[in-house]
Amino acid sequence: MFIAQMNFLDKESNHDYKKGDIFPFENVEIDSKRLEELSTKKNKLKKVIIEEKVIEDLTERQLVQAAKIKGIDVRELLINELQTIKTDNKSDNDENSSNPGEDESNTTLGEDENSSNPGEDESNITPEEDENSSNPGEDESNITPEEDENSSN
C-alpha cells in the first residue's frame, strides 16, 4: 500500500492526490518503473512522492479509503460487526440473569469500595473544596443588595 507524501497531480491518471491519500486511487496495477519513480527521488521534483506502508500503519481514514478502492463496503461490515456484538452482549446478559438468587456482586468481605474505615473521613472533601458548603456570614444567594430587585430599602 502506498501513501502520498505530498499533494500532487498524477500526470498518468490525471488524479489529484492529497498528502495522506492512498496511491493508486483505484484498484489498478502500477508499473514497477512508475512506483520506483514516485517512491524515490528519481523524478522531476527530486522528492519522495509516495511511500510504501503496511496496512497496520494506516490511519482509520486511509483504511476506509483502501477498503473503498478494493470494493469493500465498510459501512455494511461495521453494521454487521456491531449487530454481532449487540447479539453477543444480549446472550451474555441472558446467561447471567438465568441464575436468580445468585449474588451478582462478586465482592468478598473487605473489597467493597464503598466501605469505610472507622474514623476515616468519608467525604474526601476539605471545606475549601466543598462548593456547597457556606462560610459563616457569607450570603448564599450570590446577590448583593444592589442587585436584588425585590429587596426593600
Secondary structure, 3 states (H helix, E strand, C coil): CEEECCCEEECCCCEEECCCCEECCCCCCCCHHHHHHHHCCCCCCCCCCEEECCHHHCCHHHHHHHHHHCCCCHHHHHHHHHHHHHHHHHHHHHHHCCCCCCCCCCCCCCCCCCCCCCCCCCCCCCCCCCCCCCCCCCCCCCCCCCCCCCCCC
